[in-house]
Amino acid sequence: MQPYPFLETLFRHNVWANLQLLETCKSLNEEQLQSTITGVYGSIGDTWQHIVRAERSYFARISTGQPYPTPENEPPLTFEQMAASLRQSGEGLIEWAPKVGADEAVEVQWDNNGIQAPVHVPKAVILTQVINHATEHRAQIMAILTQLGIEPPDLSGWAYFEVHKLQ
C-alpha cells in the first residue's frame, strides 16, 4: 500500500466530501433547496453558496494573502459553478497546504464586537478553518436532508478510504 501524505489526504477528503454531497443536492427541487432546520446556517442552497464562497476566500488568503475579490451583488452560483469552484479551491489547497510555514500569517480585517481592526492570522489557522468550516456545514446540510427523508452520502474518513484505497 502506498503512503497517504497527511495534509494532502486531509484536503483531498475535503474536496471529495464536498463534491459527493453537492452531487446529492443537485437533484433537489427548489422547495427542498430552501429547506432548513433550527440550529443550522440557513437553507441547503444558502449553505452551499456560503461554503463555496468561504472556501474561495480561504484559498485566496493562503495563496495570495488577499481576500477573494467577490463582485458586489454576485448572483447565486449554479451547481456547475459551485462544483468547479470547489475543485479549483480544493486542488489549490491540496497544493498549498504542505507549503505553508509555521510562521506564515496574513493580515485580516477582524471584527471585534463591531470594531474592525487588522489582525495577523497564522495561515495554519486558516487551513484549520477550511476543514472545520466545511465539515460543520456539510453536517448541517446532511441533517436537513435527513429531515427531508433523503439519505445523505457517507462522507466519513472510512468511506473515503474505501473508495480511494491503494493496493
DSSP file (Angstrom, degrees, kcal/mol; ACC not computed):
  #  RESIDUE AA STRUCTURE BP1 BP2  ACC     N-H-->O    O-->H-N    N-H-->O    O-->H-N    TCO  KAPPA ALPHA  PHI   PSI    X-CA   Y-CA   Z-CA
    1    1 A M              0   0    0      0, 0.0   166,-0.1     0, 0.0   164,-0.0   0.000 360.0 360.0 360.0 137.0    0.0    0.0    0.0
    2    2 A Q        -     0   0    0      1,-0.1   164,-0.2     0, 0.0     2,-0.0  -0.452 360.0 -98.1 -77.3 153.3    1.3    3.5   -0.9
    3    3 A P        -     0   0    0      0, 0.0    -1,-0.1     0, 0.0     0, 0.0  -0.349  25.0-135.2 -70.7 153.8    1.6    6.1    1.9
    4    4 A Y        -     0   0    0     -2,-0.0     2,-0.1     4,-0.0     3,-0.0  -0.916  19.5-135.2-107.7 103.0   -1.1    8.7    2.4
    5    5 A P     >  -     0   0    0      0, 0.0     4,-2.8     0, 0.0     5,-0.3  -0.398  19.6-130.5 -59.5 131.8    0.6   12.1    2.9
    6    6 A F  H  > S+     0   0    0      1,-0.2     4,-2.5     2,-0.2     5,-0.2   0.928  97.8  35.6 -55.8 -62.0   -1.2   13.7    5.9
    7    7 A L  H  > S+     0   0    0      1,-0.2     4,-2.4     2,-0.2     5,-0.3   0.892 118.3  51.9 -65.0 -38.9   -2.2   17.1    4.6
    8    8 A E  H  > S+     0   0    0      1,-0.2     4,-2.5     2,-0.2    -1,-0.2   0.931 111.8  47.1 -61.2 -44.4   -2.8   16.0    1.1
    9    9 A T  H  X S+     0   0    0     -4,-2.8     4,-2.6     2,-0.2    -2,-0.2   0.916 110.9  51.8 -63.7 -43.7   -5.1   13.3    2.3
   10   10 A L  H  X S+     0   0    0     -4,-2.5     4,-1.6    -5,-0.3    -1,-0.2   0.925 115.9  39.7 -59.3 -46.6   -7.0   15.7    4.6
   11   11 A F  H  X S+     0   0    0     -4,-2.4     4,-2.0     2,-0.2    -1,-0.2   0.806 112.9  55.0 -77.7 -29.6   -7.6   18.2    1.9
   12   12 A R  H  X S+     0   0    0     -4,-2.5     4,-2.7    -5,-0.3    -2,-0.2   0.910 107.8  50.8 -66.2 -40.8   -8.4   15.5   -0.8
   13   13 A H  H  X S+     0   0    0     -4,-2.6     4,-3.2    -5,-0.2     5,-0.3   0.920 107.6  54.0 -60.2 -42.1  -11.0   14.1    1.6
   14   14 A N  H  X S+     0   0    0     -4,-1.6     4,-2.5     2,-0.2    -2,-0.2   0.921 110.7  44.8 -58.8 -46.2  -12.4   17.7    1.9
   15   15 A V  H  X S+     0   0    0     -4,-2.0     4,-2.6     2,-0.2     5,-0.2   0.946 115.3  48.2 -62.7 -48.0  -12.8   18.1   -1.9
   16   16 A W  H  X S+     0   0    0     -4,-2.7     4,-2.6     1,-0.2    -2,-0.2   0.924 113.0  47.4 -58.9 -47.4  -14.2   14.6   -2.2
   17   17 A A  H  X S+     0   0    0     -4,-3.2     4,-2.3     1,-0.2     5,-0.3   0.917 112.0  50.3 -63.7 -43.9  -16.8   15.1    0.6
   18   18 A N  H  X S+     0   0    0     -4,-2.5     4,-2.5    -5,-0.3    -1,-0.2   0.944 114.4  43.9 -57.5 -48.2  -17.8   18.5   -0.8
   19   19 A L  H  X S+     0   0    0     -4,-2.6     4,-2.1     2,-0.2    -2,-0.2   0.850 111.4  53.7 -70.6 -34.2  -18.4   17.1   -4.3
   20   20 A Q  H  X S+     0   0    0     -4,-2.6     4,-1.6    -5,-0.2    -1,-0.2   0.943 114.5  40.7 -62.9 -47.3  -20.2   14.0   -3.0
   21   21 A L  H  X S+     0   0    0     -4,-2.3     4,-2.2     2,-0.2    -2,-0.2   0.890 112.9  54.1 -71.0 -38.8  -22.7   16.0   -1.0
   22   22 A L  H  X S+     0   0    0     -4,-2.5     4,-1.5    -5,-0.3    -1,-0.2   0.912 106.8  52.8 -60.3 -41.4  -23.1   18.6   -3.7
   23   23 A E  H  X S+     0   0    0     -4,-2.1     4,-0.5     1,-0.2    -1,-0.2   0.886 108.2  50.6 -62.3 -39.4  -23.9   15.9   -6.2
   24   24 A T  H >< S+     0   0    0     -4,-1.6     3,-0.8     1,-0.2    -1,-0.2   0.911 112.1  47.1 -62.3 -42.5  -26.6   14.6   -3.9
   25   25 A C  H >< S+     0   0    0     -4,-2.2     3,-1.9     1,-0.2    -1,-0.2   0.714  93.5  78.4 -74.3 -20.9  -28.1   18.1   -3.5
   26   26 A K  H 3< S+     0   0    0     -4,-1.5    -1,-0.2     1,-0.3    -2,-0.2   0.798  91.6  52.8 -58.6 -30.1  -28.0   18.7   -7.3
   27   27 A S  T << S+     0   0    0     -3,-0.8    -1,-0.3    -4,-0.5    -2,-0.2   0.449  85.5 112.1 -88.7   0.6  -31.1   16.6   -7.7
   28   28 A L    <   -     0   0    0     -3,-1.9     2,-0.1    -4,-0.1    -3,-0.0  -0.409  66.6-124.2 -73.3 148.8  -33.2   18.5   -5.1
   29   29 A N     >  -     0   0    0     -2,-0.1     4,-2.5     1,-0.1     5,-0.2  -0.379  33.5 -96.3 -83.7 172.5  -36.1   20.6   -6.2
   30   30 A E  H  > S+     0   0    0      1,-0.2     4,-1.5     2,-0.2    15,-0.1   0.877 124.1  53.0 -60.5 -40.6  -36.3   24.3   -5.3
   31   31 A E  H  4 S+     0   0    0      1,-0.2    -1,-0.2     2,-0.2     3,-0.2   0.916 111.2  46.6 -61.9 -42.4  -38.5   23.7   -2.2
   32   32 A Q  H >4 S+     0   0    0      1,-0.2     3,-1.6     2,-0.2    12,-0.4   0.896 108.6  55.3 -65.9 -40.2  -36.0   21.2   -0.9
   33   33 A L  H 3< S+     0   0    0     -4,-2.5    12,-2.9     1,-0.3    13,-0.4   0.789 107.2  50.9 -63.7 -26.2  -33.1   23.5   -1.6
   34   34 A Q  T 3< S+     0   0    0     -4,-1.5    -1,-0.3    -3,-0.2    -2,-0.2   0.431  87.4 117.5 -89.5   0.5  -34.9   26.2    0.5
   35   35 A S    <   +     0   0    0     -3,-1.6     9,-1.5    -4,-0.2     2,-0.3  -0.371  36.3 164.4 -69.7 146.6  -35.4   23.7    3.4
   36   36 A T        -     0   0    0      7,-0.2     2,-0.3   108,-0.1     7,-0.1  -0.930  21.6-150.3-149.6 170.7  -33.7   24.5    6.7
   37   37 A I    >   -     0   0    0      5,-0.3     3,-1.2    -2,-0.3   107,-0.1  -0.937  40.2 -77.9-140.0 163.8  -33.9   23.4   10.4
   38   38 A T  T 3  S+     0   0    0     -2,-0.3     3,-0.1     1,-0.2     4,-0.0  -0.366 111.5  27.9 -63.0 137.9  -33.2   25.1   13.7
   39   39 A G  T 3  S+     0   0    0      1,-0.3    -1,-0.2     2,-0.1     2,-0.2   0.509  96.0 104.7  93.2   5.8  -29.6   25.5   14.6
   40   40 A V  S <  S-     0   0    0     -3,-1.2    -1,-0.3     1,-0.1     3,-0.1  -0.657  82.4-103.0-113.7 173.2  -28.0   25.5   11.1
   41   41 A Y  S    S-     0   0    0     -2,-0.2     2,-0.3     1,-0.1    -1,-0.1   0.918  78.2 -76.1 -59.0 -47.6  -26.5   28.3    8.9
   42   42 A G  S    S-     0   0    0      1,-0.1    -5,-0.3    -7,-0.1    -1,-0.1  -0.895  79.0 -14.1 176.8-151.7  -29.6   28.5    6.7
   43   43 A S     >  -     0   0    0     -2,-0.3     4,-2.6    -7,-0.1    -7,-0.2  -0.197  67.6-105.1 -69.1 167.0  -31.2   26.7    3.8
   44   44 A I  H  > S+     0   0    0     -9,-1.5     4,-2.2   -12,-0.4   -10,-0.2   0.944 122.8  47.3 -57.6 -47.7  -29.4   24.0    1.9
   45   45 A G  H  > S+     0   0    0    -12,-2.9     4,-2.1     1,-0.2    -1,-0.2   0.920 113.1  46.8 -61.7 -45.4  -29.0   26.4   -1.0
   46   46 A D  H  > S+     0   0    0    -13,-0.4     4,-2.2     1,-0.2    -1,-0.2   0.883 110.9  53.1 -64.5 -37.8  -27.8   29.2    1.1
   47   47 A T  H  X S+     0   0    0     -4,-2.6     4,-2.8     2,-0.2    -1,-0.2   0.901 108.0  50.4 -66.1 -40.2  -25.4   27.0    3.0
   48   48 A W  H  X S+     0   0    0     -4,-2.2     4,-2.5     2,-0.2     5,-0.3   0.924 109.4  50.3 -63.2 -43.2  -23.8   25.7   -0.3
   49   49 A Q  H  X S+     0   0    0     -4,-2.1     4,-2.4     1,-0.2     5,-0.2   0.924 113.0  48.1 -58.2 -43.0  -23.3   29.3   -1.5
   50   50 A H  H  X S+     0   0    0     -4,-2.2     4,-2.5     2,-0.2     5,-0.2   0.918 110.8  49.7 -64.2 -46.5  -21.7   30.1    1.8
   51   51 A I  H  X S+     0   0    0     -4,-2.8     4,-2.5     2,-0.2     5,-0.2   0.947 114.1  44.9 -58.6 -49.7  -19.4   27.0    1.8
   52   52 A V  H  X S+     0   0    0     -4,-2.5     4,-2.2     1,-0.2    -2,-0.2   0.927 115.3  45.7 -64.7 -46.7  -18.2   27.7   -1.8
   53   53 A R  H  X S+     0   0    0     -4,-2.4     4,-2.0    -5,-0.3    -1,-0.2   0.890 113.4  50.2 -66.2 -38.4  -17.6   31.4   -1.3
   54   54 A A  H  X S+     0   0    0     -4,-2.5     4,-3.0    -5,-0.2    -2,-0.2   0.925 109.9  49.9 -65.2 -43.6  -15.8   30.9    2.0
   55   55 A E  H  X S+     0   0    0     -4,-2.5     4,-2.6    -5,-0.2     5,-0.2   0.894 108.8  52.3 -65.3 -37.5  -13.5   28.3    0.6
   56   56 A R  H  X S+     0   0    0     -4,-2.2     4,-2.3    -5,-0.2    -1,-0.2   0.927 112.3  46.9 -58.6 -43.5  -12.6   30.6   -2.3
   57   57 A S  H  X S+     0   0    0     -4,-2.0     4,-2.4     2,-0.2    -2,-0.2   0.916 110.9  50.2 -66.7 -44.3  -11.8   33.2    0.2
   58   58 A Y  H  X S+     0   0    0     -4,-3.0     4,-2.3     1,-0.2    -1,-0.2   0.930 112.0  48.4 -60.1 -44.5   -9.7   30.9    2.4
   59   59 A F  H  X S+     0   0    0     -4,-2.6     4,-3.0     1,-0.2     5,-0.3   0.908 109.3  52.5 -63.9 -40.9   -7.7   29.7   -0.6
   60   60 A A  H  X>S+     0   0    0     -4,-2.3     4,-3.1     1,-0.2     5,-1.1   0.921 109.6  49.9 -59.9 -42.8   -7.1   33.3   -1.8
   61   61 A R  H  X5S+     0   0    0     -4,-2.4     4,-0.7     4,-0.2    -1,-0.2   0.912 114.3  44.6 -61.8 -42.5   -5.8   34.1    1.7
   62   62 A I  H  <5S+     0   0    0     -4,-2.3    -2,-0.2    -5,-0.2    -1,-0.2   0.925 123.1  34.6 -67.8 -44.1   -3.4   31.1    1.7
   63   63 A S  H  <5S+     0   0    0     -4,-3.0    -2,-0.2    -5,-0.2    -3,-0.2   0.810 138.2  12.1 -85.9 -30.9   -2.2   31.6   -1.9
   64   64 A T  H  <5S-     0   0    0     -4,-3.1    -3,-0.2    -5,-0.3    -2,-0.1   0.571  87.8-124.1-122.2 -15.2   -2.1   35.4   -2.3
   65   65 A G  S  <<S+     0   0    0     -5,-1.1    42,-0.3    -4,-0.7    -4,-0.2   0.418  80.8 101.6  82.4  -3.0   -2.5   36.8    1.2
   66   66 A Q  S    S-     0   0    0     -6,-0.8    -1,-0.3    40,-0.1    -2,-0.3  -0.774  79.3-101.9-114.0 155.8   -5.5   38.8    0.0
   67   67 A P        -     0   0    0      0, 0.0   -10,-0.1     0, 0.0    -9,-0.1  -0.378  48.6 -93.3 -69.0 156.4   -9.3   38.2    0.3
   68   68 A Y        -     0   0    0    -15,-0.1     2,-2.0     1,-0.1   -11,-0.1  -0.544  37.5-122.3 -69.3 131.7  -11.1   36.8   -2.7
   69   69 A P        -     0   0    0      0, 0.0    -1,-0.1     0, 0.0     3,-0.0  -0.488  35.5-173.9 -79.6  77.6  -12.4   39.7   -4.8
   70   70 A T        -     0   0    0     -2,-2.0     3,-0.1     1,-0.1     2,-0.1  -0.578  26.7-120.0 -73.1 124.2  -16.1   38.8   -4.8
   71   71 A P    >   -     0   0    0      0, 0.0     3,-1.3     0, 0.0    -1,-0.1  -0.383  33.6-102.1 -63.1 141.3  -18.1   41.1   -7.0
   72   72 A E  T 3  S+     0   0    0      1,-0.3     0, 0.0    -2,-0.1     0, 0.0  -0.392 106.1  12.7 -63.8 140.8  -20.8   43.1   -5.2
   73   73 A N  T 3  S-     0   0    0      1,-0.2    -1,-0.3    -3,-0.1    -3,-0.0   0.813  85.3-179.6  59.5  33.2  -24.3   41.6   -5.8
   74   74 A E    <   -     0   0    0     -3,-1.3    -1,-0.2     1,-0.1     3,-0.1  -0.458  28.7-119.3 -61.2 130.0  -22.8   38.4   -7.3
   75   75 A P        -     0   0    0      0, 0.0    -1,-0.1     0, 0.0    -2,-0.0  -0.263  41.4 -77.8 -68.1 160.8  -25.7   36.2   -8.3
   76   76 A P        -     0   0    0      0, 0.0     2,-0.2     0, 0.0   -30,-0.0  -0.292  52.6-113.4 -57.3 142.1  -26.0   32.8   -6.7
   77   77 A L        -     0   0    0     -3,-0.1     2,-0.1     1,-0.1   -28,-0.0  -0.511  26.5-122.8 -76.1 145.0  -23.7   30.2   -8.2
   78   78 A T     >  -     0   0    0     -2,-0.2     4,-2.8     1,-0.1     5,-0.2  -0.331  30.3-102.8 -76.6 168.6  -25.1   27.3  -10.2
   79   79 A F  H  > S+     0   0    0      1,-0.2     4,-2.6     2,-0.2     5,-0.2   0.893 125.1  51.3 -60.1 -38.9  -24.4   23.8   -9.2
   80   80 A E  H  > S+     0   0    0      2,-0.2     4,-2.4     1,-0.2    -1,-0.2   0.917 111.3  46.9 -65.0 -42.8  -21.9   23.5  -12.0
   81   81 A Q  H  > S+     0   0    0      2,-0.2     4,-2.6     1,-0.2    -2,-0.2   0.900 112.5  50.2 -66.0 -40.0  -20.2   26.8  -11.0
   82   82 A M  H  X S+     0   0    0     -4,-2.8     4,-2.8     2,-0.2     5,-0.2   0.931 111.1  48.4 -64.0 -44.1  -20.1   25.6   -7.3
   83   83 A A  H  X S+     0   0    0     -4,-2.6     4,-2.3     2,-0.2    -2,-0.2   0.925 113.1  47.8 -61.5 -44.5  -18.5   22.2   -8.3
   84   84 A A  H  X S+     0   0    0     -4,-2.4     4,-2.5     2,-0.2    -1,-0.2   0.914 113.2  48.2 -62.8 -42.4  -15.9   23.9  -10.5
   85   85 A S  H  X S+     0   0    0     -4,-2.6     4,-3.1     2,-0.2     5,-0.4   0.915 111.2  49.9 -64.6 -43.4  -15.1   26.4   -7.7
   86   86 A L  H  X S+     0   0    0     -4,-2.8     4,-2.0     1,-0.2    -1,-0.2   0.874 112.1  48.4 -64.5 -36.7  -14.8   23.6   -5.1
   87   87 A R  H  X S+     0   0    0     -4,-2.3     4,-2.9    -5,-0.2     5,-0.3   0.935 114.4  46.1 -66.0 -44.9  -12.5   21.7   -7.4
   88   88 A Q  H  X S+     0   0    0     -4,-2.5     4,-2.2     2,-0.2    -2,-0.2   0.958 119.0  38.2 -65.1 -52.3  -10.3   24.7   -8.1
   89   89 A S  H  X S+     0   0    0     -4,-3.1     4,-2.5     2,-0.2    -1,-0.2   0.896 117.4  53.1 -67.0 -37.2  -10.0   25.9   -4.5
   90   90 A G  H  X S+     0   0    0     -4,-2.0     4,-2.2    -5,-0.4    -2,-0.2   0.938 111.0  44.3 -62.9 -47.6   -9.8   22.3   -3.3
   91   91 A E  H  X S+     0   0    0     -4,-2.9     4,-2.0     1,-0.2    -1,-0.2   0.888 113.2  53.2 -64.5 -37.7   -6.9   21.4   -5.6
   92   92 A G  H  X S+     0   0    0     -4,-2.2     4,-2.8    -5,-0.3    -2,-0.2   0.910 109.2  47.9 -62.3 -41.9   -5.2   24.7   -4.8
   93   93 A L  H  X S+     0   0    0     -4,-2.5     4,-2.7     2,-0.2    -2,-0.2   0.868 108.0  55.2 -67.9 -35.8   -5.4   23.9   -1.1
   94   94 A I  H  < S+     0   0    0     -4,-2.2    -1,-0.2     1,-0.2    -2,-0.2   0.915 114.4  41.5 -60.1 -42.2   -4.0   20.4   -1.7
   95   95 A E  H  < S+     0   0    0     -4,-2.0     4,-0.3    -5,-0.1    -2,-0.2   0.914 121.9  38.9 -70.6 -44.2   -1.1   22.0   -3.4
   96   96 A W  H >X S+     0   0    0     -4,-2.8     3,-1.6     1,-0.2     4,-0.9   0.834  96.9  74.8 -81.8 -34.1   -0.6   24.9   -0.9
   97   97 A A  G >< S+     0   0    0     -4,-2.7     3,-1.0     1,-0.3    -1,-0.2   0.875  97.2  47.8 -52.1 -46.8   -1.2   23.3    2.5
   98   98 A P  G 34 S+     0   0    0      0, 0.0    -1,-0.3     0, 0.0    -2,-0.1   0.719 109.3  56.2 -68.5 -16.8    2.1   21.4    2.7
   99   99 A K  G <4 S+     0   0    0     -3,-1.6     2,-0.3    -4,-0.3    -2,-0.2   0.636  78.9 110.3 -86.8 -15.1    4.0   24.6    1.7
  100  100 A V    <<  -     0   0    0     -3,-1.0     2,-0.2    -4,-0.9   -38,-0.0  -0.448  62.9-140.0 -70.1 124.8    2.6   26.7    4.5
  101  101 A G    >   -     0   0    0     -2,-0.3     3,-1.7     1,-0.1    23,-0.2  -0.504  18.5-116.6 -83.4 153.4    5.3   27.5    7.0
  102  102 A A  T 3  S+     0   0    0      1,-0.3    22,-0.2    -2,-0.2    -1,-0.1   0.758 114.9  47.3 -60.0 -26.2    4.7   27.6   10.7
  103  103 A D  T 3  S+     0   0    0     19,-0.1     2,-0.3    20,-0.1    -1,-0.3   0.391  84.6 115.4 -98.8   3.5    5.5   31.3   10.9
  104  104 A E    <   +     0   0    0     -3,-1.7    19,-2.5    18,-0.0    20,-0.5  -0.552  37.0 164.5 -79.5 136.4    3.4   32.5    7.9
  105  105 A A  E     -A  122   0A   0     17,-0.3     2,-0.3    -2,-0.3    15,-0.1  -0.948  23.9-146.0-143.6 162.3    0.4   34.8    8.6
  106  106 A V  E     -A  121   0A   0     15,-2.4    15,-3.2    -2,-0.3     2,-0.5  -0.951  26.2-111.9-128.6 152.1   -1.9   37.1    6.7
  107  107 A E  E     -A  120   0A   0     -2,-0.3     2,-0.4   -42,-0.3    13,-0.2  -0.723  37.7-177.7 -85.7 129.2   -3.5   40.3    7.7
  108  108 A V  E     -A  119   0A   0     11,-2.9    11,-2.6    -2,-0.5     2,-1.0  -0.974  33.9-119.3-127.0 138.8   -7.3   40.1    8.1
  109  109 A Q  E     -A  118   0A   0     -2,-0.4     2,-0.4     9,-0.2     7,-0.0  -0.709  41.7-157.5 -76.1 108.2   -9.8   42.8    9.0
  110  110 A W  E     -A  117   0A   0      7,-3.3     7,-2.1    -2,-1.0     2,-0.8  -0.738  12.3-137.4 -97.7 133.5  -11.1   41.3   12.2
  111  111 A D  E     -A  116   0A   0     -2,-0.4     2,-0.7     5,-0.2     5,-0.2  -0.809  21.8-178.9 -91.6 111.7  -14.5   42.2   13.6
  112  112 A N  E >  S-A  115   0A   0      3,-2.9     3,-1.1    -2,-0.8    -2,-0.0  -0.839  75.8 -39.6-113.6  92.0  -14.1   42.6   17.4
  113  113 A N  T 3  S-     0   0    0     -2,-0.7    -1,-0.1     1,-0.3     3,-0.1   0.911 124.2 -41.0  54.9  46.6  -17.6   43.4   18.6
  114  114 A G  T 3  S+     0   0    0      1,-0.2     2,-0.6     0, 0.0    -1,-0.3   0.372 117.0 111.4  88.0  -5.3  -18.4   45.7   15.7
  115  115 A I  E <   -A  112   0A   0     -3,-1.1    -3,-2.9     2,-0.0     2,-0.4  -0.914  59.7-144.1-106.2 121.0  -15.0   47.3   15.5
  116  116 A Q  E     +A  111   0A   0     -2,-0.6    -5,-0.2    -5,-0.2    -7,-0.1  -0.685  29.4 162.0 -84.6 130.7  -12.8   46.4   12.5
  117  117 A A  E     -A  110   0A   0     -7,-2.1    -7,-3.3    -2,-0.4     2,-0.2  -0.995  42.0-104.9-146.6 144.3   -9.1   46.0   13.2
  118  118 A P  E     -A  109   0A   0      0, 0.0     2,-0.4     0, 0.0    -9,-0.2  -0.515  40.4-178.8 -71.4 135.2   -6.3   44.4   11.3
  119  119 A V  E     -A  108   0A   0    -11,-2.6   -11,-2.9    -2,-0.2     2,-0.7  -0.995  28.6-126.5-134.2 138.9   -5.1   41.1   12.8
  120  120 A H  E     -A  107   0A   0     -2,-0.4   -13,-0.2   -13,-0.2   -11,-0.0  -0.789  29.9-167.8 -86.3 116.9   -2.3   38.8   11.7
  121  121 A V  E     -A  106   0A   0    -15,-3.2   -15,-2.4    -2,-0.7     5,-0.1  -0.918  23.0-119.0-108.6 124.9   -3.8   35.3   11.4
  122  122 A P  E >>  -A  105   0A   0      0, 0.0     4,-1.5     0, 0.0     3,-0.9  -0.352  16.4-131.3 -59.6 138.3   -1.5   32.4   11.0
  123  123 A K  H 3> S+     0   0    0    -19,-2.5     4,-2.6     1,-0.3     5,-0.2   0.828 107.9  63.6 -60.6 -30.2   -2.1   30.5    7.7
  124  124 A A  H 3> S+     0   0    0    -20,-0.5     4,-1.9   -23,-0.2    -1,-0.3   0.859 101.0  51.1 -62.1 -33.9   -2.2   27.3    9.7
  125  125 A V  H <> S+     0   0    0     -3,-0.9     4,-2.3     2,-0.2    -1,-0.2   0.888 108.7  50.9 -69.6 -38.7   -5.3   28.6   11.5
  126  126 A I  H  X S+     0   0    0     -4,-1.5     4,-2.1     2,-0.2    -2,-0.2   0.921 109.5  50.2 -64.7 -42.5   -6.9   29.4    8.1
  127  127 A L  H  X S+     0   0    0     -4,-2.6     4,-1.5     1,-0.2    -1,-0.2   0.897 110.3  50.5 -61.7 -39.2   -6.1   25.9    6.9
  128  128 A T  H  X S+     0   0    0     -4,-1.9     4,-2.5     1,-0.2    -1,-0.2   0.909 109.2  51.6 -62.0 -42.2   -7.7   24.5   10.1
  129  129 A Q  H  X S+     0   0    0     -4,-2.3     4,-3.1     1,-0.2     5,-0.3   0.856 102.0  60.8 -64.9 -36.0  -10.8   26.7    9.5
  130  130 A V  H  X S+     0   0    0     -4,-2.1     4,-2.0     1,-0.2     5,-0.2   0.954 112.1  37.8 -54.5 -51.8  -11.1   25.3    5.9
  131  131 A I  H  X S+     0   0    0     -4,-1.5     4,-2.4     2,-0.2     5,-0.2   0.934 119.6  46.3 -68.8 -47.4  -11.6   21.8    7.2
  132  132 A N  H  X S+     0   0    0     -4,-2.5     4,-2.7     2,-0.2     5,-0.2   0.929 113.0  49.9 -62.1 -46.4  -13.7   22.7   10.3
  133  133 A H  H  X S+     0   0    0     -4,-3.1     4,-2.3     1,-0.2     5,-0.2   0.937 114.1  43.3 -59.5 -51.0  -15.9   25.1    8.3
  134  134 A A  H  X S+     0   0    0     -4,-2.0     4,-2.6    -5,-0.3     5,-0.2   0.914 114.7  50.0 -64.5 -43.0  -16.7   22.6    5.5
  135  135 A T  H  X S+     0   0    0     -4,-2.4     4,-2.2    -5,-0.2    -2,-0.2   0.928 111.6  48.6 -61.8 -45.4  -17.2   19.7    7.9
  136  136 A E  H  X S+     0   0    0     -4,-2.7     4,-1.6    -5,-0.2    -2,-0.2   0.933 115.4  42.6 -61.0 -47.7  -19.6   21.7   10.1
  137  137 A H  H  X S+     0   0    0     -4,-2.3     4,-2.4    -5,-0.2    -1,-0.2   0.844 110.7  55.2 -73.7 -32.4  -21.7   22.9    7.2
  138  138 A R  H  X S+     0   0    0     -4,-2.6     4,-2.7    -5,-0.2    -1,-0.2   0.924 107.7  51.3 -61.7 -41.9  -21.8   19.6    5.4
  139  139 A A  H  X S+     0   0    0     -4,-2.2     4,-2.0    -5,-0.2    -2,-0.2   0.883 108.7  51.3 -62.1 -37.7  -23.1   18.0    8.6
  140  140 A Q  H  X S+     0   0    0     -4,-1.6     4,-2.0     2,-0.2    -1,-0.2   0.929 110.7  47.5 -64.2 -45.2  -25.8   20.7    8.8
  141  141 A I  H  X S+     0   0    0     -4,-2.4     4,-2.6     1,-0.2    -2,-0.2   0.914 111.0  52.0 -62.2 -41.8  -26.8   20.0    5.2
  142  142 A M  H  X S+     0   0    0     -4,-2.7     4,-2.3     1,-0.2    -1,-0.2   0.862 107.2  52.7 -64.5 -35.1  -26.9   16.3    5.9
  143  143 A A  H  X S+     0   0    0     -4,-2.0     4,-2.1     2,-0.2    -1,-0.2   0.908 110.1  48.1 -65.4 -41.2  -29.2   16.9    8.9
  144  144 A I  H  X S+     0   0    0     -4,-2.0     4,-1.6     2,-0.2    -2,-0.2   0.932 110.7  51.2 -64.5 -44.9  -31.6   18.8    6.7
  145  145 A L  H  <>S+     0   0    0     -4,-2.6     5,-2.8     1,-0.2     4,-0.4   0.921 108.7  51.7 -57.2 -44.2  -31.5   16.1    4.1
  146  146 A T  H ><5S+     0   0    0     -4,-2.3     3,-1.5     1,-0.3    -1,-0.2   0.903 107.1  52.5 -59.7 -42.1  -32.3   13.5    6.8
  147  147 A Q  H 3<5S+     0   0    0     -4,-2.1    -1,-0.3     1,-0.3    -2,-0.2   0.801 107.0  53.6 -64.1 -27.9  -35.3   15.6    8.0
  148  148 A L  T 3<5S-     0   0    0     -4,-1.6    -1,-0.3    -3,-0.3    -2,-0.2   0.491 122.2-109.0 -82.3  -3.4  -36.5   15.6    4.3
  149  149 A G  T < 5S+     0   0    0     -3,-1.5     2,-0.5    -4,-0.4    -3,-0.2   0.683  77.0 133.8  83.2  18.5  -36.3   11.8    4.3
  150  150 A I      < -     0   0    0     -5,-2.8    -1,-0.3    -6,-0.2    -2,-0.2  -0.899  57.2-129.2-106.5 127.1  -33.2   11.8    2.0
  151  151 A E        -     0   0    0     -2,-0.5    -5,-0.0    -3,-0.1    -9,-0.0  -0.623  25.1-143.3 -74.6 115.3  -30.3    9.5    2.8
  152  152 A P        -     0   0    0      0, 0.0  -131,-0.1     0, 0.0   -10,-0.0  -0.413  26.4 -96.1 -75.4 158.1  -27.1   11.6    2.8
  153  153 A P        -     0   0    0      0, 0.0     2,-0.7     0, 0.0  -132,-0.0  -0.329  37.7-104.1 -69.2 155.9  -23.9   10.1    1.5
  154  154 A D        +     0   0    0      1,-0.1  -134,-0.0     5,-0.0  -133,-0.0  -0.741  42.4 173.4 -79.7 113.7  -21.4    8.6    3.9
  155  155 A L        +     0   0    0     -2,-0.7    -1,-0.1     4,-0.1  -138,-0.1   0.185  29.7 131.7-108.1  14.7  -18.6   11.2    4.0
  156  156 A S  S  > S-     0   0    0      1,-0.1     4,-2.2  -139,-0.0     5,-0.2  -0.122  73.0-110.9 -65.2 163.1  -16.6    9.6    6.7
  157  157 A G  H  > S+     0   0    0      1,-0.2     4,-2.5     2,-0.2     5,-0.1   0.845 120.7  56.5 -60.1 -34.1  -12.9    9.1    6.5
  158  158 A W  H  > S+     0   0    0      2,-0.2     4,-2.6     1,-0.2    -1,-0.2   0.911 106.4  48.1 -65.6 -42.4  -13.6    5.4    6.3
  159  159 A A  H  > S+     0   0    0      2,-0.2     4,-2.1     1,-0.2    -2,-0.2   0.907 111.5  50.8 -64.7 -40.5  -15.9    5.8    3.3
  160  160 A Y  H  X S+     0   0    0     -4,-2.2     4,-2.4     1,-0.2    -2,-0.2   0.932 111.5  48.0 -60.5 -45.9  -13.2    8.0    1.6
  161  161 A F  H  X S+     0   0    0     -4,-2.5     4,-1.7     1,-0.2    -2,-0.2   0.918 109.1  53.3 -61.0 -44.3  -10.6    5.2    2.3
  162  162 A E  H  < S+     0   0    0     -4,-2.6    -1,-0.2     1,-0.2    -2,-0.2   0.902 114.5  41.4 -59.3 -41.8  -12.9    2.6    0.9
  163  163 A V  H  < S+     0   0    0     -4,-2.1    -1,-0.2     1,-0.2    -2,-0.2   0.854 127.8  30.7 -73.0 -35.3  -13.3    4.5   -2.3
  164  164 A H  H  < S+     0   0    0     -4,-2.4    -2,-0.2    -5,-0.2    -1,-0.2   0.294  79.6 142.5-111.6   9.6   -9.7    5.5   -2.6
  165  165 A K     <  -     0   0    0     -4,-1.7     2,-0.5    -3,-0.2    -3,-0.0  -0.198  42.5-139.1 -58.7 142.9   -7.7    2.8   -1.0
  166  166 A L              0   0    0   -164,-0.2    -1,-0.1     1,-0.1    -2,-0.1  -0.874 360.0 360.0-104.7 133.0   -4.4    2.0   -2.7
  167  167 A Q              0   0    0     -2,-0.5    -1,-0.1  -166,-0.1    -2,-0.1   0.408 360.0 360.0 -99.5 360.0   -3.4   -1.7   -3.1
